[in-house]
Amino acid sequence: MGFSDEQADQVSRKVDSCMLMTMGFESAAEVPIDVFSRLVSRHICKLCRVLKLLTDNYKKECSAMQLIKTFV
């Protein structure tokens, strides 16, 4: 069972808000939080695409555990 895009966005906003609050941005406006959420979301998507590409390229040469050890 996965998240819908809207649910994932809401969770991301909550996480981003908590992160910003712990960094001293308690009164951060909604716009910076939205920008930060989009930035983090795009970064995670790009990272996932790269990892997918790498695993597809090396799956015949390495086991799943070897791939994880290599890329982490």
C-alpha positions as CSV (number, residue, x, y, z in Angstrom):
1,M,0.0,0.0,0.0
2,G,1.6,3.3,-1.1
3,F,0.9,6.9,-0.8
4,S,-1.0,9.0,-3.3
5,D,0.9,12.0,-4.6
6,E,-1.2,14.3,-2.4
7,Q,-0.5,12.2,0.7
8,A,3.2,12.1,-0.1
9,D,3.2,15.8,-0.5
10,Q,1.5,16.3,2.8
11,V,4.0,14.0,4.6
12,S,6.9,15.8,2.9
13,R,5.6,19.2,4.0
14,K,5.3,18.0,7.6
15,V,8.8,16.5,7.6
16,D,10.2,19.7,6.0
17,S,8.4,21.9,8.5
18,C,9.9,19.8,11.4
19,M,13.4,20.0,9.9
20,L,13.2,23.8,9.4
21,M,11.9,24.2,13.0
22,T,14.8,22.3,14.5
23,M,17.1,24.4,12.4
24,G,15.7,27.7,13.9
25,F,13.1,28.6,11.3
26,E,10.1,28.4,13.6
27,S,8.3,31.2,11.8
28,A,9.1,30.2,8.3
29,A,6.4,31.3,5.8
30,E,4.5,28.8,3.7
31,V,6.3,29.7,0.5
32,P,9.8,28.8,1.7
33,I,8.4,25.5,3.1
34,D,6.8,24.7,-0.3
35,V,10.0,25.5,-2.2
36,F,12.1,23.4,0.2
37,S,9.5,20.5,-0.1
38,R,9.7,20.6,-3.9
39,L,13.5,20.7,-3.8
40,V,13.7,17.7,-1.5
41,S,11.1,15.8,-3.6
42,R,12.9,16.4,-6.8
43,H,16.2,15.4,-5.3
44,I,14.8,12.2,-4.0
45,C,13.2,11.4,-7.4
46,K,16.4,12.1,-9.1
47,L,18.3,9.9,-6.7
48,C,15.8,7.1,-7.2
49,R,16.1,7.3,-11.0
50,V,19.9,7.1,-10.7
51,L,19.8,4.1,-8.3
52,K,17.3,2.3,-10.6
53,L,19.6,2.9,-13.6
54,L,22.6,1.6,-11.7
55,T,20.8,-1.5,-10.4
56,D,19.5,-2.3,-13.9
57,N,23.0,-2.0,-15.3
58,Y,24.7,-4.1,-12.7
59,K,22.1,-6.6,-11.7
60,K,23.7,-9.4,-13.8
61,E,27.1,-8.8,-12.3
62,C,26.3,-8.3,-8.6
63,S,23.9,-9.6,-6.0
64,A,21.4,-7.2,-4.4
65,M,23.5,-7.0,-1.2
66,Q,26.6,-6.2,-3.2
67,L,24.8,-3.4,-5.0
68,I,23.6,-1.9,-1.7
69,K,27.1,-2.1,-0.2
70,T,28.6,-0.5,-3.3
71,F,26.2,2.4,-3.6
72,V,25.7,3.2,0.1
